[in-house]
Amino acid sequence: MEARLNIYGNAVATKFARYINSAGKVVSDSTLPAATQELVKIRASQINGCGYCTDMHTKDAAHAGETAQRLHLVAAWREAKVFTDAERAALELTEQGTRIADAAGGVTDEAWANAAKYHDEDQLAALVSLIALINAYNRMNVIIQQPAGDYQPGQFG
């Protein structure tokens, strides 16, 4: 399987990726816990069917010490006892923020209030930014059919 477009060899795609990677650095440098950041990226990528990002972020999370049990249960987080209340709130916000087209009302007030119980304003800003960012990455990779499976932790720096 080959991607429809080589985003690493195309000048426009490379320039765009540089800009959104800069936005990602703002989030990764925030006080939103790194484990929460990876869980959010994994869950949105699962929902969007982005194999490339699911592969990348599960490998990055495992490399950072995340347990296999938690990684295997991200898709079924509601029924799993291995996530904190703060992580569960972030995952709910991620699902609603990723599935905006599926829900007439968008993100519910309840999901927002629950996330706000566990995350301060800067963390909420980082969480919202991260949800938007991973959805952008997912859409790029799904559109071009970027193949998954070859990612190595840390390969992009």
C-alpha positions as CSV (number, residue, x, y, z in Angstrom):
1,M,0.0,0.0,0.0
2,E,1.2,3.4,-0.9
3,A,-0.1,6.8,0.1
4,R,-1.9,8.8,-2.6
5,L,0.3,11.8,-2.0
6,N,3.8,11.9,-0.5
7,I,3.3,14.5,2.2
8,Y,7.0,14.2,3.2
9,G,8.1,15.0,-0.4
10,N,5.6,17.7,-1.4
11,A,6.6,21.3,-0.6
12,V,3.1,22.5,0.2
13,A,2.3,19.5,2.4
14,T,5.7,19.8,4.2
15,K,5.2,23.5,4.8
16,F,1.7,22.9,6.2
17,A,3.0,20.0,8.4
18,R,5.7,22.3,9.8
19,Y,3.0,24.8,10.9
20,I,0.7,22.3,12.5
21,N,3.7,20.6,14.2
22,S,4.5,24.0,15.7
23,A,1.0,24.1,17.1
24,G,1.4,20.6,18.5
25,K,4.5,21.8,20.4
26,V,2.4,24.4,22.2
27,V,0.2,21.5,23.4
28,S,3.0,19.1,24.2
29,D,4.7,21.8,26.3
30,S,1.5,22.5,28.2
31,T,0.6,21.2,31.7
32,L,-2.0,18.8,30.2
33,P,-0.5,15.4,31.3
34,A,1.4,13.6,28.6
35,A,-0.5,10.4,29.3
36,T,-3.8,12.2,28.7
37,Q,-2.4,13.8,25.5
38,E,-1.6,10.3,24.1
39,L,-4.9,8.9,25.2
40,V,-6.7,11.7,23.4
41,K,-4.7,11.2,20.2
42,I,-5.3,7.5,20.2
43,R,-9.1,7.8,20.8
44,A,-9.6,10.4,18.1
45,S,-7.5,8.4,15.7
46,Q,-9.5,5.3,16.4
47,I,-12.8,7.1,15.8
48,N,-11.5,8.6,12.6
49,G,-10.1,5.3,11.4
50,C,-6.6,6.7,11.0
51,G,-4.3,3.7,11.2
52,Y,-1.2,5.8,10.8
53,C,-1.9,8.0,13.8
54,T,-3.3,5.0,15.9
55,D,0.0,3.2,15.2
56,M,2.1,6.2,16.0
57,H,0.4,7.2,19.2
58,T,0.0,3.7,20.7
59,K,3.8,3.2,20.0
60,D,4.7,6.5,21.5
61,A,2.6,5.9,24.5
62,A,4.0,2.5,25.1
63,H,7.5,3.9,24.6
64,A,6.7,6.5,27.3
65,G,5.7,3.8,29.7
66,E,2.0,3.4,29.1
67,T,0.7,-0.1,30.0
68,A,-0.5,-2.5,27.3
69,Q,-3.7,-3.0,29.3
70,R,-4.6,0.7,29.1
71,L,-3.7,1.0,25.5
72,H,-5.9,-2.0,24.6
73,L,-8.8,-0.5,26.5
74,V,-8.8,3.0,25.1
75,A,-11.6,2.1,22.6
76,A,-13.7,0.8,25.5
77,W,-12.7,3.4,28.1
78,R,-16.3,3.7,29.5
79,E,-16.3,0.1,30.6
80,A,-12.6,0.1,31.8
81,K,-11.6,0.8,35.4
82,V,-8.0,1.7,34.4
83,F,-8.5,5.4,33.6
84,T,-8.7,8.2,36.1
85,D,-11.8,10.5,36.3
86,A,-9.7,13.3,34.6
87,E,-8.7,11.0,31.7
88,R,-12.3,9.8,31.3
89,A,-13.5,13.4,31.1
90,A,-10.8,14.2,28.5
91,L,-11.8,11.1,26.5
92,E,-15.5,12.1,26.6
93,L,-14.6,15.6,25.4
94,T,-12.4,14.0,22.7
95,E,-15.2,11.7,21.5
96,Q,-17.8,14.5,21.4
97,G,-15.3,17.0,19.8
98,T,-14.4,14.4,17.1
99,R,-17.9,13.4,16.4
100,I,-19.4,16.9,16.0
101,A,-21.1,16.0,12.8
102,D,-22.8,13.0,14.4
103,A,-24.3,15.1,17.3
104,A,-26.7,17.9,16.4
105,G,-25.7,19.8,19.6
106,G,-21.9,19.4,19.3
107,V,-20.1,19.1,22.6
108,T,-22.6,19.0,25.5
109,D,-22.5,21.3,28.5
110,E,-22.2,18.3,30.7
111,A,-19.0,17.0,28.9
112,W,-17.5,20.5,29.1
113,A,-18.3,20.9,32.8
114,N,-16.9,17.5,33.6
115,A,-13.7,18.3,31.8
116,A,-13.5,21.6,33.6
117,K,-13.8,19.8,37.0
118,Y,-10.4,18.1,36.4
119,H,-8.5,20.5,34.1
120,D,-7.7,24.2,34.7
121,E,-8.2,26.8,31.9
122,D,-4.8,26.3,30.4
123,Q,-5.2,22.5,30.3
124,L,-8.7,22.9,28.8
125,A,-7.2,25.2,26.1
126,A,-4.5,22.6,25.4
127,L,-7.2,19.8,25.4
128,V,-9.4,21.6,22.9
129,S,-6.3,22.5,20.7
130,L,-5.1,18.9,20.8
131,I,-8.5,17.5,19.8
132,A,-8.6,19.9,16.9
133,L,-5.0,19.1,15.9
134,I,-5.3,15.3,16.0
135,N,-8.5,15.5,14.0
136,A,-6.6,17.6,11.3
137,Y,-3.8,15.0,11.2
138,N,-6.3,12.2,11.0
139,R,-8.1,13.7,8.1
140,M,-4.9,14.3,6.2
141,N,-3.7,10.8,6.7
142,V,-7.1,9.2,5.9
143,I,-7.6,11.3,2.8
144,I,-4.2,10.3,1.3
145,Q,-4.4,6.7,2.7
146,Q,-1.2,7.0,4.6
147,P,-0.2,3.4,5.4
148,A,0.3,2.3,9.0
149,G,2.6,0.0,10.8
150,D,6.1,1.2,10.1
151,Y,6.3,4.1,12.6
152,Q,9.2,4.0,15.1
153,P,8.9,6.0,18.4
154,G,10.7,9.2,18.1
155,Q,11.2,9.0,14.4
156,F,10.0,12.6,13.9
157,G,12.2,14.1,16.7
